[in-house]
Amino acid sequence: MGFIIMIIVGGLIGWLAGAILGKDIPGGILGNIIAGLIGSFIGGKLLGTWGPVLGGVPIIPALIGAIVLILIVSFILKALRK
């Protein structure tokens, strides 16, 4: 059950990061989940595991990590389109 909650939290974090940046994440719901989970990994490595934790995911570092991930992916996709 913890894995399902972690996927839901990852999707919400990915969606929130995309909404904050005003950018669409490629892949829709699956892209949001992937961005949230990878973002939580990046945020955890860069910032540690401080702040509130929901479903085993520290919310603030995960959100910051997802924002960084979405920025990097959007820059790469923009460069590939040119």
N, C-alpha and C positions, 0 to 999 in steps of 0.2 A: 504494500500500500504506500510505503514511503517513496518508492520510485515514481508512482503516478502523481503524487503530490509534488515531487521535485520537477516533473515534466510540466505540470500546470504552472508552477511558480516560474519556471524558466520561460514558458510562453508569455506569461504576464510581464516579466522583466524585459523580454525582447520587444514586446508590443509597446511598453512604456518608453523604452529607449528610442524606438523608432518615432513615437509620437513627440518626444522631447526634441528630437533632431528635425522632425518634419520630413523624414525620408522613409520611403517604402523599402521594406526588406524583401529581397527576392525570395520567392518560395512560399509566401503567404504565412499560414499558421505554422507549417513545418519550419520555415525560415525563422519565425519568431522564437520557436522553441530552441532551435539550434543556436541562434544568437544569444538567447538568454543563458543557456547552459555553458556555452563556450565563454561568454562574457563573465559568468560567475567564476569560471576557472581562472580566467585572466585577472579579474578583480581580486580574487583570493590570493593569487601569487604576488600581485603588485601591492595590494593594500592590506592583506591579512584578513582575518575573519571577525572584524569588529562590527558592532551595530546589531540591529534586530535580525533574528534568524527565523525563516519560515520554510518548513519542509527540508531542512538541512542546508538551505542556501542563505548565506548572509546577504541581506537585501541591498544595502548601500554599496558595498564593493562590487556586487554582481551588476548593479545598475550602471556604475561607472565603467566597469569592464565591458558591458554590452554596448555602451555609448562609444567607447574607443573602438571596439570591433566593427560597429556599423560605420563609423567614420573611415576606417581603413578600407573596408570592403567597398564603400561608395567611391572612394578615391581610385581604387583599383579598377572598378567597373567603368568609371568616367574615363580613365586613361586608356582602357581597352576599346572604348567606343570611338576614339579619335583615330 
